[in-house]
């Protein structure tokens, strides 16, 4: 992509922050097992709640079945009973998730907490148990360091231990009858061990997979429909992450899906039900339908002949990429969402028996995709030759030359930016900024070499990649070198702080959103149960703070130690209940700057955790970001301040 000639079209109207960052009018739809009803999220009592309506009805006929006025709901589950629906909820962002039941026959009755856990314990998943109708398998850590599996009777709430763990890193995989068939653990050397569980109940080692290239452990981990295989992501002897089947008897790997030069996209495992999954399966049988791969635009690899027919019809409905997918148990009625760079969420209903299709909703029906900014994939080499993939979003209606630019850095860092609707990119482009999102080394989705190139490179080559991306944008003429901002959340917040400490003269403004300032303190304050899982990510890539030499090295790469270099105008935002990056990480960097008389704006939300979920907090944050960048980079401001 190169700079083009003058653009003659007019700038689009400014979209007010309150409009941009309000909750969606509709989100996350799914269809009931019998195909007669639709559930989805929509505003109710000032928060996102679950609504249910008949398959042929409209939102005017829908009924809210949850009534949370404190915090929006993001994850819910149909059950095998037409009466019950389940959902997850925490308290003010503390991530202590509980599983609640609502009565669809009496949707105004209070929800019932099926998992009344002690503080510090949480539910991490629920799935149906077909062999025991009316039950679900729920994974939770009643014992703080161990995630055991329980069987819960949905109607009565009776809870029975189904499988107890003997290793804090262990995961048990069950077949569709609820029988344990595979076990995964992280060995002391970091390798992931996959074992078969035979009828006697003892694990039998099948394979050991490399550790560092799987910083989020081996993903996915899905038992095949017949219970005789385990689907996992494996690099095998190459650089691409493939979907393979590990045989229960022999441990042999068979490639199920692979795309040359592309990785299986496992990002959906981090936010199941919200992000598209790496593998779509048949609701009734569990058979594999399709797999998702990383690309300039995500790529769907269809694996099932019947679904190929369905998918061919779904593709006619949108020029976006298939996102989430839900069908009834017969595989006849489908709800599909589509990912698009200029339209933030579109859902369609499709009946394969009749061929009928209709638009269910757009998440933000008042947005006009025609005036949104396209997201363009771009690429360039890092200074050491490593290929880097990025996305450039340019403001509409202005010549793409010498613009103020905001470098938006994703979190994780074991995640990746992908083609699709980005609220950050669209908001900033609407304000007149070029937006660059780079998948620096360590980002998942670009091969074994790319992710492992980040080992030991926090605040080093990982930061160099970001600077190389800015230099590319300046060299291409897109960006004014004197008007560069950096913004990110979580790891991206850390990257913003590194940007203004390691390279203090490169950025004219910075925003640190729930970011890390002290690597050692960050690791020490993570929830205790996470420590067993750190061997292949934080300990391998950054260091173990309990080892003095490694802690000393971590300090040299911690912005809090270099805070005396900061002169760049900084905005910091933090959730008071954040259990991943605790408030002290932000408090300390702010206190250090204020002690020196360096201006810093600090926003703390008392009812938020690792990111702002409530719309009034998001609006407050982005109004502050708008003003911060307008003052220091020269972008546009919205008129409304009410």
C-alpha positions, 0 to 999 in steps of 0.5 A, a space after each residue: 500500500 502506498 500513498 495515493 494522490 489527493 483525496 477529494 471526498 469530505 471528512 465524515 461527521 464526528 461520531 460522539 464518544 457516547 455513541 461510539 462506546 455505548 453498549 451494542 444494541 444486539 450482540 452474541 446471538 445463538 439458537 436454542 437446541 430445538 431451533 425454536 428460540 433465539 438468545 442474544 445480548 441487548 441493553 436492559 436496566 443500563 447493562 447488557 443482559 440476555 434476551 430470548 425471543 421466538 425464531 420468527 419474532 422481533 426484538 419487540 416481542 423479546 423478553 429479558 431473562 436476566 436483570 443485572 443492573 450492576 455489570 453487563 453479561 458476556 457469556 451464557 449457555 443454553 441447556 438441554 431443558 427448554 426451561 433453564 438458561 445459564 450465564 456467568 457473572 463476576 463482581 465489578 470485574 474481579 473475574 471470580 466468575 459464578 454460574 447462574 441459572 435463570 428460569 425461562 418459564 418465569 423470566 422475572 424471578 431472581 437468578 440462582 447462583 449454582 456455584 456459591 464460591 469463596 472469594 478467589 475461586 471461579 468458574 472457568 467453563 460449563 458444558 452439557 453432559 449428554 449422558 446425564 440429562 439436565 446436568 452440566 460439567 463445570 470446572 472451578 477451583 473450590 480448592 484454590 490451587 486446583 481446578 476440579 470438575 463437578 457435575 451440577 444438576 441444573 434444576 436442583 443445584 445439586 453438585 457432585 465431584 466428577 473428577 478431582 485434579 492431582 496436578 495444578 497444571 493438569 487438564 482432563 478432557 472428557 468424551 461426550 458421555 462425560 468419561 475422562 479420555 485424555 489428560 494434559 499437563 505441563 512438565 517441569 521442563 515446560 513441555 506439554 504432556 498429552 496422556 490417554 486415560 484408559 478405563 482403569 483411570 490411569 494416564 498413559 503418556 502419548 506425546 510431549 509437545 514443545 513448550 515455548 511455542 505454546 505460551 498459552 499452552 497447547 490450544 485447542 484441546 477438543 476430544 473428537 466426536 468418537 472419543 478416540 482422538 484429541 484435536 490440538 494445535 501442533 507445529 509438528 516439524 514446521 513453522 505453521 500451527 496445524 490442527 492435528 488429531 492425536 490418537 488415543 491408542 497410539 499417540 500418532 498425529 494426523 493432520 486434520 486441517 492445515 493451510 500453508 504459510 498460515 497458523 490455526 487461529 487459537 485466539 478464540 480460546 481466550 474469549 470463548 463465545 465472544 471471539 470466533 472459535 478455532 474449530 466449529 463443531 456440530 452441536 448434536 454430534 461433535 463432528 468437526 465442521 470447519 477450522 479458522 486460520 490467521 491471514 490478512 483476512 481470517 480464512 475458514 477451512 471447511 472440513 465437513 461435506 454437509 457444512 460445505 453446502 451450508 457455508 456456501 449459502 452463508 457466504 452469500 449473505 455478507 462480504 465479511 468473514 464468518 465469525 461465530 456460528 450456532 445451529 439447532 441440533 438438526 443442523 437445519 437452522 443456523 445463526 451466523 455472525 460476520 466479521 467486517 472491518 467497517 461494520 461492528 457485528 452483523 447476524 443472519 438467520 439461515 434455514 437450510 431446509 428452505 434456503 430462506 435467510 434474513 438479517 437478524 440484526 446489526 449490533 449498531 444499527 445507527 452506524 453507516 459502514 460506508 463512512 467508516 475507515 477500511 482496515 488495510 493489511 500491510 507488511 514490512 521487515 523488522 530491523 533483524 529481517 523478521 517479517 512483521 504483519 500489521 494493519 493500517 487504518 487511515 481517516 476517510 476524506 483526507 489526503 493520507 500524507 503527514 498525518 498524526 498517527 497513533 500506534 495501537 499495541 495489542 495486549 497479551 502479548 500472546 494474542 494478535 490484531 486481526 482484520 475486523 472491526 476495531 473500535 479503537 481504530 475507527 474512533 481514532 480514524 474518525 478523529 483524523 489519526 492514522 492508526 497502525 496496529 502491528 503484530 510484533 514478535 511474540 504475537 500469536 498467529 504468525 508461526 513458531 519462529 515469530 512467537 519464539 523470537 520474543 523470548 527475552 525480548 520484552 523492552 528490547 526487540 519487541 519494542 524495536 518492532 514497534 519503532 520499526 513500524 512507526 519508521 515504516 509509516 513515516 518513510 511511506 509518508 503517512 505519518 508526521 514524525 513529530 505527531 506520533 502517539 502510542 496507546 495500548 491496554 495490558 501488555 499494550 499499556 506496558 508497551 506504551 510505558 516502554 515507548 516513553 522510557 526506552 525511546 522518550 523522544 519518539 512519542 508526543 503522547 501516550 496512553 497506558 490502559 491497565 498496563 504493567 509498570 513493574 514486571 516482577 511485581 506484576 508476576 508476584 501479584 497474579 492470582 496464586 493458581 496462575 503460577 503453575 501455568 507461567 512456565 511457558 509464557 512469563 517465566 520463559 519469555 521474561 523471567 521468574 522474579 523468585 530467581 535473583 538474577 532474573 528479577 534483576 534483569 526484569 527490573 532493567 526492563 520495567 518502566 517504573 525503574 526508568 520513570 525518570 526518563 518520562 517527559 511525554 504527556 501521559 494518560 493512565 487508566 486503571 480498574 480498581 478490581 483488576 486481578 491481572 494487573 493490580 492497581 499498584 502497577 498504575 499507582 506507582 508510575 503515577 506517583 513517581 511522575 507526580 513526585 517529579 512534577 511531571 503532568 499525568 492524568 489518572 483515571 481509576 474506575 472503582 467498579 472495573 477490573 482488567 478493562 472497562 466494561 460498563 459503558 459510562 466508564 468506557 465513555 469517560 475513558 475515551 473522552 479523556 483519550 480524545 482530549 489527550 491526543 487532540 491537545 498533543 497530536 492535533 486531532 479532531 474533538 467531538 462537540 458533545 461533552 454531556 
